[in-house]
């Protein structure tokens, strides 16, 4: 059985730090000796750009191509789509072709499992596959949730940021009920936290009051930093761009939390089997 953990980074609100979290978590895990594949599951291709592939229309194979191969019952050439980033993480890239997928998937057989099919042959090569979901809850995001073992929800520490949470959690529980019974929510990660204001403290309280029973909050909070935005335009992660920064430190400790959750789950699963 594959020991690979597939994690979807999802929130239907944009601008919450999903892509930064996907890339930074991936690099932090690879620094811990893990083999990591990132998947850009957003037609905007932000993760692909962030990692330094700027001309997305010239990429030989993207996630959309793989999903099309799966839908047409052709051999899925996932390995050929993988790009290798110098910080020791791999990427299945994306471009605008993926937005046409939303329509194609509607009529596809076993449409919710198309992405899972695409990833099945490469799972054995990785410890972690992290999916950067688009900010909507359409068919491509449902596919990502159907492929995942668990979900991480980045939330910006602002009012209204938690507003869409109910809708997202409903979608996750629907996917769990109907498509992927093993799907878990790892927790919510507070991002873009400005330590100078009380807003993130209030936000934490608000989240705990409203969703505490459904959702754990990660202990780590990701601080707001200009350097993070700068690194995104250089094709480098925060670890290469500003390795001693508070943000790099925060993502390292967040990666440890993610690994610990996995260990805890494996332990519980073994106990159950006994």
TIKOL-319870 format. One record per residue (C-alpha): x, y, z; residue number from 1. Coordinates in Angstrom, 3 decimals, always signed. Layout:
N
u:X	v:Y	w:Z	resi:NUM
...
This chain:
274
u:+0.000	v:+0.000	w:+0.000	resi:1
u:+1.282	v:+3.461	w:-0.851	resi:2
u:+2.405	v:+5.453	w:+2.172	resi:3
u:+1.976	v:+8.684	w:+0.229	resi:4
u:-0.191	v:+11.342	w:+1.883	resi:5
u:-2.220	v:+13.511	w:-0.467	resi:6
u:-3.159	v:+16.909	w:+0.980	resi:7
u:-5.495	v:+19.438	w:-0.649	resi:8
u:-4.864	v:+23.081	w:+0.248	resi:9
u:-8.302	v:+24.583	w:-0.223	resi:10
u:-10.407	v:+27.652	w:+0.447	resi:11
u:-12.882	v:+29.130	w:-2.012	resi:12
u:-11.782	v:+32.615	w:-1.008	resi:13
u:-8.839	v:+33.958	w:-3.011	resi:14
u:-5.878	v:+35.812	w:-1.521	resi:15
u:-5.575	v:+33.713	w:+1.624	resi:16
u:-2.079	v:+32.405	w:+0.914	resi:17
u:-2.979	v:+29.006	w:-0.568	resi:18
u:-0.260	v:+28.984	w:-3.200	resi:19
u:+2.454	v:+30.320	w:-0.869	resi:20
u:+1.415	v:+27.716	w:+1.695	resi:21
u:+1.518	v:+24.887	w:-0.870	resi:22
u:+5.008	v:+25.790	w:-2.103	resi:23
u:+6.448	v:+26.638	w:+1.332	resi:24
u:+5.027	v:+23.508	w:+2.960	resi:25
u:+6.388	v:+21.426	w:+0.069	resi:26
u:+9.903	v:+22.845	w:+0.399	resi:27
u:+9.797	v:+22.578	w:+4.218	resi:28
u:+8.827	v:+18.880	w:+3.958	resi:29
u:+11.561	v:+18.232	w:+1.418	resi:30
u:+14.062	v:+19.796	w:+3.851	resi:31
u:+12.895	v:+17.151	w:+6.323	resi:32
u:+13.939	v:+14.487	w:+3.819	resi:33
u:+10.491	v:+13.862	w:+2.326	resi:34
u:+9.841	v:+13.343	w:-1.375	resi:35
u:+7.255	v:+15.923	w:-2.428	resi:36
u:+5.116	v:+16.474	w:-5.520	resi:37
u:+3.095	v:+19.682	w:-5.829	resi:38
u:+0.091	v:+19.817	w:-8.137	resi:39
u:-1.213	v:+23.098	w:-9.518	resi:40
u:-4.974	v:+22.477	w:-9.607	resi:41
u:-5.846	v:+26.072	w:-10.476	resi:42
u:-6.298	v:+27.246	w:-14.113	resi:43
u:-4.694	v:+30.575	w:-13.131	resi:44
u:-1.464	v:+28.605	w:-12.749	resi:45
u:-0.201	v:+30.734	w:-9.851	resi:46
u:+1.830	v:+27.902	w:-8.350	resi:47
u:+3.414	v:+27.158	w:-11.745	resi:48
u:+4.377	v:+30.832	w:-12.109	resi:49
u:+5.518	v:+31.111	w:-8.491	resi:50
u:+7.906	v:+28.185	w:-9.021	resi:51
u:+9.457	v:+29.922	w:-12.019	resi:52
u:+7.650	v:+28.506	w:-15.074	resi:53
u:+6.340	v:+31.715	w:-16.592	resi:54
u:+5.344	v:+30.616	w:-20.095	resi:55
u:+2.622	v:+28.175	w:-19.239	resi:56
u:+1.279	v:+27.841	w:-22.757	resi:57
u:+4.584	v:+26.370	w:-23.850	resi:58
u:+4.581	v:+23.579	w:-21.278	resi:59
u:+4.521	v:+20.183	w:-23.013	resi:60
u:+2.066	v:+18.577	w:-20.557	resi:61
u:-0.128	v:+20.041	w:-17.812	resi:62
u:-2.691	v:+18.707	w:-15.372	resi:63
u:-5.447	v:+19.404	w:-17.934	resi:64
u:-3.713	v:+17.122	w:-20.470	resi:65
u:-3.440	v:+14.318	w:-17.925	resi:66
u:-7.103	v:+14.648	w:-16.957	resi:67
u:-8.052	v:+14.562	w:-20.617	resi:68
u:-5.995	v:+11.399	w:-21.122	resi:69
u:-7.834	v:+9.839	w:-18.197	resi:70
u:-11.255	v:+10.866	w:-19.549	resi:71
u:-10.423	v:+9.470	w:-23.003	resi:72
u:-9.188	v:+6.249	w:-21.471	resi:73
u:-5.709	v:+6.797	w:-22.924	resi:74
u:-2.473	v:+5.985	w:-21.091	resi:75
u:-1.884	v:+8.751	w:-18.526	resi:76
u:+1.588	v:+10.227	w:-19.008	resi:77
u:+1.879	v:+11.736	w:-15.530	resi:78
u:+5.626	v:+11.174	w:-15.218	resi:79
u:+6.253	v:+13.153	w:-18.405	resi:80
u:+4.322	v:+16.122	w:-17.017	resi:81
u:+6.457	v:+16.429	w:-13.879	resi:82
u:+8.813	v:+19.410	w:-13.656	resi:83
u:+11.734	v:+19.405	w:-11.205	resi:84
u:+12.355	v:+22.549	w:-9.148	resi:85
u:+15.858	v:+23.272	w:-7.884	resi:86
u:+14.635	v:+23.314	w:-4.281	resi:87
u:+14.026	v:+19.597	w:-4.472	resi:88
u:+10.268	v:+19.544	w:-5.009	resi:89
u:+8.449	v:+18.387	w:-8.138	resi:90
u:+5.477	v:+19.989	w:-9.866	resi:91
u:+2.631	v:+18.971	w:-12.152	resi:92
u:+1.937	v:+22.378	w:-13.722	resi:93
u:-1.266	v:+24.009	w:-14.842	resi:94
u:-2.535	v:+26.595	w:-17.296	resi:95
u:-5.834	v:+28.001	w:-18.540	resi:96
u:-6.693	v:+24.728	w:-20.308	resi:97
u:-7.778	v:+23.505	w:-16.892	resi:98
u:-10.762	v:+25.868	w:-16.845	resi:99
u:-12.187	v:+24.047	w:-19.892	resi:100
u:-12.008	v:+20.892	w:-17.772	resi:101
u:-14.857	v:+22.150	w:-15.584	resi:102
u:-17.178	v:+21.751	w:-18.575	resi:103
u:-15.720	v:+18.486	w:-19.872	resi:104
u:-15.933	v:+16.834	w:-16.470	resi:105
u:-19.675	v:+17.370	w:-16.253	resi:106
u:-20.294	v:+14.620	w:-18.818	resi:107
u:-17.362	v:+12.367	w:-17.954	resi:108
u:-17.710	v:+8.860	w:-16.534	resi:109
u:-16.655	v:+8.645	w:-12.865	resi:110
u:-15.978	v:+12.351	w:-13.225	resi:111
u:-15.046	v:+12.937	w:-9.581	resi:112
u:-12.163	v:+10.451	w:-9.818	resi:113
u:-10.405	v:+11.813	w:-12.909	resi:114
u:-7.624	v:+13.585	w:-10.983	resi:115
u:-7.206	v:+10.667	w:-8.604	resi:116
u:-6.591	v:+8.416	w:-11.642	resi:117
u:-3.927	v:+10.794	w:-12.922	resi:118
u:-2.057	v:+10.736	w:-9.614	resi:119
u:-2.360	v:+7.020	w:-8.899	resi:120
u:+0.673	v:+5.975	w:-10.937	resi:121
u:+3.053	v:+8.523	w:-9.365	resi:122
u:+1.923	v:+8.121	w:-5.746	resi:123
u:+4.450	v:+5.385	w:-5.104	resi:124
u:+7.301	v:+7.811	w:-5.864	resi:125
u:+6.389	v:+10.372	w:-3.185	resi:126
u:+5.809	v:+10.764	w:+0.553	resi:127
u:+3.570	v:+13.792	w:+0.031	resi:128
u:+1.468	v:+15.115	w:-2.827	resi:129
u:+0.097	v:+18.611	w:-2.161	resi:130
u:-2.715	v:+19.994	w:-4.319	resi:131
u:-3.076	v:+23.759	w:-4.685	resi:132
u:-6.835	v:+24.153	w:-5.263	resi:133
u:-8.523	v:+26.976	w:-7.127	resi:134
u:-10.634	v:+29.513	w:-5.202	resi:135
u:-13.975	v:+27.955	w:-6.140	resi:136
u:-15.796	v:+24.753	w:-5.350	resi:137
u:-16.313	v:+23.542	w:-8.926	resi:138
u:-15.620	v:+20.121	w:-10.464	resi:139
u:-11.831	v:+20.491	w:-10.488	resi:140
u:-11.778	v:+21.262	w:-6.748	resi:141
u:-14.179	v:+18.355	w:-6.087	resi:142
u:-11.702	v:+16.187	w:-8.004	resi:143
u:-8.882	v:+17.430	w:-5.766	resi:144
u:-10.916	v:+16.648	w:-2.630	resi:145
u:-11.750	v:+13.204	w:-4.038	resi:146
u:-8.006	v:+12.564	w:-4.531	resi:147
u:-6.925	v:+13.778	w:-1.103	resi:148
u:-6.466	v:+12.071	w:+2.243	resi:149
u:-6.892	v:+15.378	w:+4.029	resi:150
u:-7.493	v:+19.102	w:+3.635	resi:151
u:-5.625	v:+22.124	w:+4.996	resi:152
u:-7.579	v:+25.382	w:+4.978	resi:153
u:-5.509	v:+28.584	w:+4.969	resi:154
u:-7.472	v:+31.517	w:+6.402	resi:155
u:-6.430	v:+35.130	w:+6.288	resi:156
u:-6.710	v:+36.749	w:+9.696	resi:157
u:-9.358	v:+39.282	w:+8.764	resi:158
u:-13.032	v:+39.698	w:+9.337	resi:159
u:-15.130	v:+38.032	w:+6.634	resi:160
u:-12.300	v:+35.601	w:+5.973	resi:161
u:-14.172	v:+32.998	w:+7.986	resi:162
u:-17.441	v:+33.790	w:+6.270	resi:163
u:-17.123	v:+31.253	w:+3.487	resi:164
u:-15.975	v:+28.550	w:+5.881	resi:165
u:-19.435	v:+27.074	w:+6.412	resi:166
u:-19.846	v:+26.532	w:+2.679	resi:167
u:-16.390	v:+24.974	w:+2.355	resi:168
u:-16.909	v:+22.628	w:+5.312	resi:169
u:-20.299	v:+21.585	w:+3.881	resi:170
u:-18.661	v:+20.763	w:+0.544	resi:171
u:-15.934	v:+18.773	w:+2.296	resi:172
u:-18.463	v:+16.771	w:+4.297	resi:173
u:-20.538	v:+16.128	w:+1.157	resi:174
u:-17.439	v:+14.817	w:-0.650	resi:175
u:-16.687	v:+12.685	w:+2.402	resi:176
u:-20.218	v:+11.265	w:+2.456	resi:177
u:-20.600	v:+10.602	w:-1.237	resi:178
u:-17.172	v:+10.247	w:-2.850	resi:179
u:-14.232	v:+9.941	w:-0.475	resi:180
u:-15.198	v:+8.511	w:+2.936	resi:181
u:-11.610	v:+8.700	w:+4.251	resi:182
u:-11.234	v:+12.459	w:+3.738	resi:183
u:-10.148	v:+14.306	w:+6.873	resi:184
u:-9.698	v:+17.982	w:+7.685	resi:185
u:-6.189	v:+18.491	w:+9.112	resi:186
u:-7.076	v:+21.995	w:+10.265	resi:187
u:-7.123	v:+25.701	w:+9.522	resi:188
u:-3.919	v:+27.693	w:+9.187	resi:189
u:-3.996	v:+31.401	w:+9.994	resi:190
u:-1.983	v:+33.246	w:+7.329	resi:191
u:-0.907	v:+36.856	w:+6.745	resi:192
u:-1.047	v:+37.466	w:+10.480	resi:193
u:-0.140	v:+40.994	w:+11.514	resi:194
u:+1.169	v:+40.634	w:+15.055	resi:195
u:+0.803	v:+44.383	w:+15.648	resi:196
u:-2.988	v:+44.201	w:+15.659	resi:197
u:-5.428	v:+42.276	w:+17.810	resi:198
u:-7.306	v:+41.123	w:+14.754	resi:199
u:-5.661	v:+37.708	w:+14.510	resi:200
u:-6.326	v:+37.048	w:+18.210	resi:201
u:-9.984	v:+37.960	w:+17.731	resi:202
u:-10.096	v:+35.875	w:+14.580	resi:203
u:-8.713	v:+32.865	w:+16.422	resi:204
u:-11.379	v:+33.210	w:+19.105	resi:205
u:-14.083	v:+33.635	w:+16.463	resi:206
u:-12.955	v:+30.508	w:+14.588	resi:207
u:-12.794	v:+28.480	w:+17.769	resi:208
u:-16.272	v:+29.600	w:+18.813	resi:209
u:-17.863	v:+28.942	w:+15.409	resi:210
u:-15.962	v:+25.945	w:+14.116	resi:211
u:-14.035	v:+24.593	w:+17.093	resi:212
u:-15.953	v:+21.334	w:+17.101	resi:213
u:-15.340	v:+20.711	w:+13.384	resi:214
u:-11.910	v:+22.142	w:+12.882	resi:215
u:-8.626	v:+22.277	w:+14.676	resi:216
u:-6.506	v:+25.402	w:+14.371	resi:217
u:-2.832	v:+24.774	w:+13.753	resi:218
u:-0.608	v:+26.131	w:+16.525	resi:219
u:+1.605	v:+27.788	w:+13.920	resi:220
u:+0.504	v:+31.122	w:+12.466	resi:221
u:+2.103	v:+32.507	w:+9.310	resi:222
u:+3.138	v:+36.141	w:+9.769	resi:223
u:+2.598	v:+38.853	w:+7.206	resi:224
u:+5.873	v:+39.759	w:+5.432	resi:225
u:+6.876	v:+41.745	w:+2.384	resi:226
u:+9.680	v:+39.272	w:+1.672	resi:227
u:+7.125	v:+36.537	w:+0.994	resi:228
u:+5.571	v:+38.574	w:-1.797	resi:229
u:+9.031	v:+39.358	w:-3.178	resi:230
u:+10.044	v:+35.704	w:-3.214	resi:231
u:+6.940	v:+34.796	w:-5.216	resi:232
u:+8.088	v:+36.909	w:-8.130	resi:233
u:+11.564	v:+35.288	w:-8.211	resi:234
u:+10.613	v:+31.630	w:-8.617	resi:235
u:+12.083	v:+30.921	w:-5.181	resi:236
u:+10.552	v:+29.757	w:-1.934	resi:237
u:+10.915	v:+31.861	w:+1.196	resi:238
u:+13.573	v:+29.349	w:+2.362	resi:239
u:+15.921	v:+30.325	w:-0.456	resi:240
u:+14.906	v:+33.963	w:-0.626	resi:241
u:+15.031	v:+34.823	w:+3.071	resi:242
u:+15.854	v:+31.704	w:+5.039	resi:243
u:+16.199	v:+33.370	w:+8.438	resi:244
u:+12.862	v:+35.127	w:+8.236	resi:245
u:+9.975	v:+34.636	w:+10.639	resi:246
u:+7.924	v:+33.291	w:+7.710	resi:247
u:+10.482	v:+30.576	w:+6.889	resi:248
u:+10.613	v:+29.670	w:+10.573	resi:249
u:+6.802	v:+29.510	w:+10.732	resi:250
u:+6.503	v:+27.259	w:+7.671	resi:251
u:+9.155	v:+24.917	w:+9.125	resi:252
u:+7.202	v:+24.497	w:+12.325	resi:253
u:+3.958	v:+24.139	w:+10.341	resi:254
u:+5.540	v:+21.294	w:+8.318	resi:255
u:+6.428	v:+19.534	w:+11.583	resi:256
u:+2.788	v:+19.795	w:+12.692	resi:257
u:+1.655	v:+18.296	w:+9.369	resi:258
u:+4.090	v:+15.377	w:+9.714	resi:259
u:+2.950	v:+14.765	w:+13.309	resi:260
u:-0.710	v:+14.585	w:+12.245	resi:261
u:+0.256	v:+11.901	w:+9.717	resi:262
u:+2.169	v:+9.904	w:+12.330	resi:263
u:-0.746	v:+10.143	w:+14.753	resi:264
u:-3.191	v:+8.890	w:+12.104	resi:265
u:-0.963	v:+5.960	w:+11.111	resi:266
u:-0.648	v:+5.000	w:+14.768	resi:267
u:-4.425	v:+5.112	w:+15.253	resi:268
u:-4.966	v:+3.097	w:+12.073	resi:269
u:-2.592	v:+0.391	w:+13.305	resi:270
u:-4.365	v:+0.316	w:+16.676	resi:271
u:-7.727	v:-0.106	w:+14.930	resi:272
u:-6.445	v:-2.995	w:+12.828	resi:273
u:-5.327	v:-4.775	w:+15.949	resi:274
